[in-house]
Amino acid sequence: MSMSYHHQLQLLVDILRNQQTEHYGTHNEYEQIQLLVQDLIQNPSVPEETKSALRNLDNFVIQHDREGEKSNFSFDEMESYVNEFEKHTTFLM
């Protein structure tokens, strides 16, 4: 059974919150994010506004992912992504 896009967005928020708490992202986490983002962008049920936010997140991941390294970023930067995707998951409830 595949996950609904609502559940995928929740998983995405959970991964982003974990990175925010840790103050860094790992290569494996970024790979998970990219897989979720790609799947969600290809899903015709996902609203265009959400897809736009997902593309922005994908660009962030590309800039910060370093294989074998932990990537640091600002708390505020990650907070903006967490808030953005929480907003999108709120609309689905």
C-alpha positions in Angstrom: 0.0 0.0 0.0 1.5 3.3 -1.0 1.4 6.4 1.1 -1.0 9.2 0.4 0.6 12.5 -0.4 -0.7 13.8 2.9 1.4 11.2 4.7 4.4 11.9 2.5 4.2 15.6 3.4 4.0 14.6 7.1 7.0 12.4 6.7 8.8 15.3 5.0 8.0 17.7 7.9 9.2 15.0 10.4 12.6 14.7 8.6 12.9 18.5 8.4 12.1 18.9 12.1 14.7 16.3 12.9 17.3 18.2 10.9 16.3 21.4 12.5 16.7 19.9 16.0 20.1 18.4 15.1 21.2 21.6 13.3 22.5 19.7 10.4 21.4 17.3 7.7 23.0 14.0 6.6 23.4 12.8 3.1 20.9 9.9 3.7 18.3 12.4 5.0 18.8 14.6 1.9 18.4 11.5 -0.3 15.1 10.7 1.5 13.9 14.2 1.0 14.8 14.2 -2.7 12.9 11.0 -3.2 9.8 12.3 -1.4 10.0 15.6 -3.3 10.3 13.9 -6.7 7.4 11.6 -5.9 5.2 14.5 -4.7 6.1 16.7 -7.7 5.0 14.0 -10.1 1.7 13.4 -8.3 -1.1 15.1 -10.1 -3.1 15.4 -6.9 -0.6 17.7 -5.3 -1.5 21.4 -5.7 0.8 23.6 -7.8 1.5 25.9 -4.8 2.8 22.8 -2.9 4.9 21.7 -5.9 6.5 25.2 -6.0 7.5 24.9 -2.4 8.8 21.4 -3.0 11.0 22.7 -5.9 12.4 25.3 -3.5 13.2 22.6 -1.0 14.8 20.5 -3.7 17.1 23.4 -4.6 18.0 23.8 -0.9 18.9 20.1 -0.7 21.1 20.3 -3.8 23.0 23.2 -2.3 23.5 21.6 1.1 24.0 17.9 0.4 27.5 16.7 0.8 28.0 12.9 0.6 29.8 11.7 3.7 29.5 15.0 5.5 27.0 16.7 7.8 25.6 19.9 6.2 25.1 22.8 8.6 22.4 25.5 7.9 20.7 28.2 9.9 17.9 27.4 12.2 15.8 30.1 10.6 16.4 28.7 7.2 15.1 25.3 8.2 12.2 26.8 10.2 10.9 28.5 7.1 10.7 25.1 5.3 9.1 23.4 8.3 6.5 26.2 8.5 5.8 26.1 4.8 5.1 22.4 4.7 3.1 22.4 7.9 0.9 25.0 6.3 0.4 22.6 3.3 -0.4 19.6 5.6 -2.9 21.7 7.6 -4.9 22.3 4.4 -5.2 18.5 4.0 -6.8 17.9 7.4 
